[in-house]
Amino acid sequence: MADVRSMKPKIDNADRISALPEPLLQHIMSFLPSKDAVRTRLLSKIWEKAWCTFPVLNFDEDLFERELLEMRAAHRDVQKFNQARGKLLNYWNQALEAHRHHCSHGKLSVEKLRFKASFLDDSEFADRCVCYAIESNVKELELHTILRGDRLYHLPQMVFCSETLNVLYLFGCLLLEFPGRNSVKLPSLRKLRLAQVRASDQVIENLVAGCPLIEDLIFEFCEELKSIKLFGHSKLRDIKIKGCREAEEVNINALNAHSITVVSPLPSGKINVVSCKNLKSLFLWMTFVVDETLSYHITRLVVLECLGLIVCFELQNIKISSPSLKRLEIFKCPKLAAVEIETPNLSKCKYNGGVVPFSSSTALKLLETDLNLYTINFDPQWYVKFIELIAKFHQWSKVLNLQSECGESVIVPKELRQILPPPLSGAKHLNFSI
């Protein structure tokens, strides 16, 4: 009879993961939080070398919760605060110098630098990180840096002369006047995002002009911007302008732009995107655009497929005539009184607001409709309009999704149910949620 002990499976103690090629080890590390990635260097000499040559530098204070909590708890005790801050800065310094030491012997590049800190008294360490990344041919640079006392970080000029940078995201930075009109040279940059950045119109114009391959452009809460003008950028595809409260004008002439989103209280007549002949998606949020301006744009954007109108304060009678439009969203436009749509290829419609008449000269063939109708006064007249509206969309749409902020809005009074035809007779695809 065979020895039972010899039948037990043998345990393989070999470290097969460490035997993987260094690029695969670094790929594993890329899924780990920065702090855990650093800890891998303690596993073995192989892991230490993989970490020291890891092409992603992530100095993010949010990943160091204990140290951050210590600093916040000691914000009134200068000595304790400086101790906690010094501990974290010391750690970051060691990580930066270890990476610099190992990479100085080869031609390794830094793929990405993410830097987020709000506890610095000065920009010395941030400058060293940024300059090292630029010198190492960084491709993606993400900076969230506000110095103590709510002072904004001023970037080194060499950032704007990087030949390798593909992605630049700046949060809480100060951009001063460039030395010359052509001093920005970012020949590889494709994505630029500026959030809470302080810069003049001229600085932004010069910055964007120095990015000939720019594809994605985002402005968020850049409150000093007054006039946003984008002309002649043939590669520009996606543009988002959000929360720029001082903006008085948006004028975009980008022939190949596919998507434009404007979330800003711009006055009517100060939004001009009609030259974007290949525009497929246009979203206007919290603007003061009026009926005439909207109609003017729709008739000239001949390939527009998606239109969103969200809290547009001055829209009253929306008229949309577009054979290319496939998706329409209208949300909480406070003065809206009527919607007229001539859109034979419309397949998806979302409407959130009061009960207003929708009309079309020909029956629409919608695949799906979302309706969220509300009022503060549930009188008989409102219910009559409510029934007429959902009956119309029931005829137009294969799937009807009804939403209600309170159940009362869909409970039609008994006396009206006796005299009005049921609006959803024969409904096959109806979804209702409160």
ChimeraX attribute file (.defattr): number of C-alpha atoms within 10 A of each C-alpha:
attribute: neighborCount
match mode: 1-to-1
recipient: residues
	/A:1	3
	/A:2	6
	/A:3	7
	/A:4	7
	/A:5	7
	/A:6	8
	/A:7	8
	/A:8	8
	/A:9	7
	/A:10	7
	/A:11	6
	/A:12	7
	/A:13	6
	/A:14	8
	/A:15	8
	/A:16	8
	/A:17	11
	/A:18	15
	/A:19	12
	/A:20	12
	/A:21	11
	/A:22	17
	/A:23	12
	/A:24	14
	/A:25	19
	/A:26	20
	/A:27	12
	/A:28	12
	/A:29	20
	/A:30	14
	/A:31	10
	/A:32	13
	/A:33	13
	/A:34	17
	/A:35	13
	/A:36	12
	/A:37	18
	/A:38	17
	/A:39	12
	/A:40	19
	/A:41	16
	/A:42	11
	/A:43	10
	/A:44	11
	/A:45	12
	/A:46	17
	/A:47	23
	/A:48	16
	/A:49	16
	/A:50	22
	/A:51	25
	/A:52	19
	/A:53	24
	/A:54	26
	/A:55	21
	/A:56	20
	/A:57	20
	/A:58	20
	/A:59	22
	/A:60	19
	/A:61	16
	/A:62	12
	/A:63	15
	/A:64	14
	/A:65	10
	/A:66	13
	/A:67	19
	/A:68	18
	/A:69	13
	/A:70	15
	/A:71	21
	/A:72	14
	/A:73	13
	/A:74	16
	/A:75	13
	/A:76	10
	/A:77	11
	/A:78	10
	/A:79	11
	/A:80	15
	/A:81	20
	/A:82	15
	/A:83	15
	/A:84	20
	/A:85	18
	/A:86	13
	/A:87	13
	/A:88	17
	/A:89	16
	/A:90	12
	/A:91	11
	/A:92	17
	/A:93	15
	/A:94	11
	/A:95	18
	/A:96	19
	/A:97	13
	/A:98	16
	/A:99	19
	/A:100	17
	/A:101	13
	/A:102	16
	/A:103	18
	/A:104	13
	/A:105	8
	/A:106	9
	/A:107	8
	/A:108	15
	/A:109	19
	/A:110	22
	/A:111	19
	/A:112	22
	/A:113	23
	/A:114	17
	/A:115	19
	/A:116	19
	/A:117	16
	/A:118	16
	/A:119	19
	/A:120	17
	/A:121	12
	/A:122	13
	/A:123	15
	/A:124	9
	/A:125	15
	/A:126	21
	/A:127	15
	/A:128	14
	/A:129	20
	/A:130	22
	/A:131	17
	/A:132	16
	/A:133	25
	/A:134	25
	/A:135	15
	/A:136	19
	/A:137	18
	/A:138	24
	/A:139	21
	/A:140	21
	/A:141	23
	/A:142	18
	/A:143	23
	/A:144	20
	/A:145	25
	/A:146	23
	/A:147	18
	/A:148	13
	/A:149	10
	/A:150	10
	/A:151	16
	/A:152	20
	/A:153	23
	/A:154	17
	/A:155	20
	/A:156	13
	/A:157	15
	/A:158	14
	/A:159	19
	/A:160	20
	/A:161	15
	/A:162	20
	/A:163	16
	/A:164	18
	/A:165	24
	/A:166	22
	/A:167	19
	/A:168	18
	/A:169	16
	/A:170	21
	/A:171	22
	/A:172	23
	/A:173	22
	/A:174	19
	/A:175	20
	/A:176	15
	/A:177	14
	/A:178	15
	/A:179	9
	/A:180	8
	/A:181	14
	/A:182	11
	/A:183	15
	/A:184	22
	/A:185	20
	/A:186	23
	/A:187	18
	/A:188	17
	/A:189	24
	/A:190	19
	/A:191	20
	/A:192	21
	/A:193	18
	/A:194	22
	/A:195	20
	/A:196	20
	/A:197	22
	/A:198	23
	/A:199	18
	/A:200	18
	/A:201	16
	/A:202	16
	/A:203	18
	/A:204	21
	/A:205	16
	/A:206	18
	/A:207	21
	/A:208	20
	/A:209	20
	/A:210	20
	/A:211	22
	/A:212	18
	/A:213	19
	/A:214	24
	/A:215	19
	/A:216	19
	/A:217	18
	/A:218	17
	/A:219	21
	/A:220	19
	/A:221	21
	/A:222	23
	/A:223	18
	/A:224	16
	/A:225	22
	/A:226	16
	/A:227	18
	/A:228	19
	/A:229	15
	/A:230	18
	/A:231	15
	/A:232	13
	/A:233	20
	/A:234	15
	/A:235	17
	/A:236	24
	/A:237	20
	/A:238	20
	/A:239	23
	/A:240	16
	/A:241	22
	/A:242	19
	/A:243	19
	/A:244	23
	/A:245	17
	/A:246	16
	/A:247	21
	/A:248	17
	/A:249	18
	/A:250	20
	/A:251	16
	/A:252	21
	/A:253	19
	/A:254	24
	/A:255	20
	/A:256	20
	/A:257	25
	/A:258	20
	/A:259	20
	/A:260	21
	/A:261	18
	/A:262	21
	/A:263	21
	/A:264	22
	/A:265	21
	/A:266	22
	/A:267	16
	/A:268	18
	/A:269	14
	/A:270	17
	/A:271	22
	/A:272	17
	/A:273	21
	/A:274	20
	/A:275	18
	/A:276	22
	/A:277	18
	/A:278	18
	/A:279	24
	/A:280	21
	/A:281	20
	/A:282	20
	/A:283	18
	/A:284	24
	/A:285	23
	/A:286	20
	/A:287	22
	/A:288	20
	/A:289	22
	/A:290	18
	/A:291	16
	/A:292	14
	/A:293	15
	/A:294	19
	/A:295	15
	/A:296	13
	/A:297	17
	/A:298	19
	/A:299	15
	/A:300	15
	/A:301	22
	/A:302	18
	/A:303	19
	/A:304	24
	/A:305	20
	/A:306	19
	/A:307	21
	/A:308	18
	/A:309	22
	/A:310	20
	/A:311	21
	/A:312	24
	/A:313	19
	/A:314	18
	/A:315	22
	/A:316	16
	/A:317	16
	/A:318	19
	/A:319	18
	/A:320	22
	/A:321	16
	/A:322	22
	/A:323	16
	/A:324	17
	/A:325	25
	/A:326	19
	/A:327	21
	/A:328	21
	/A:329	17
	/A:330	22
	/A:331	17
	/A:332	19
	/A:333	20
	/A:334	15
	/A:335	14
	/A:336	21
	/A:337	15
	/A:338	15
	/A:339	16
	/A:340	15
	/A:341	18
	/A:342	18
	/A:343	22
	/A:344	19
	/A:345	16
	/A:346	22
	/A:347	19
	/A:348	19
	/A:349	20
	/A:350	16
	/A:351	18
	/A:352	18
	/A:353	17
	/A:354	20
	/A:355	24
	/A:356	17
	/A:357	15
	/A:358	15
	/A:359	16
	/A:360	15
	/A:361	10
	/A:362	11
	/A:363	15
	/A:364	20
	/A:365	17
	/A:366	22
	/A:367	14
	/A:368	21
	/A:369	23
	/A:370	20
	/A:371	21
	/A:372	19
	/A:373	21
	/A:374	21
	/A:375	12
	/A:376	7
	/A:377	10
	/A:378	15
	/A:379	10
	/A:380	13
	/A:381	10
	/A:382	17
	/A:383	19
	/A:384	15
	/A:385	14
	/A:386	21
	/A:387	20
	/A:388	20
	/A:389	19
	/A:390	18
	/A:391	16
	/A:392	17
	/A:393	24
	/A:394	24
	/A:395	18
	/A:396	19
	/A:397	21
	/A:398	17
	/A:399	20
	/A:400	25
	/A:401	17
	/A:402	17
	/A:403	19
	/A:404	16
	/A:405	12
	/A:406	11
	/A:407	10
	/A:408	11
	/A:409	19
	/A:410	18
	/A:411	11
	/A:412	15
	/A:413	13
	/A:414	8
	/A:415	9
	/A:416	14
	/A:417	13
	/A:418	9
	/A:419	8
	/A:420	11
	/A:421	12
	/A:422	12
	/A:423	17
	/A:424	16
	/A:425	10
	/A:426	8
	/A:427	12
	/A:428	11
	/A:429	12
	/A:430	14
	/A:431	11
	/A:432	12
	/A:433	11
	/A:434	11
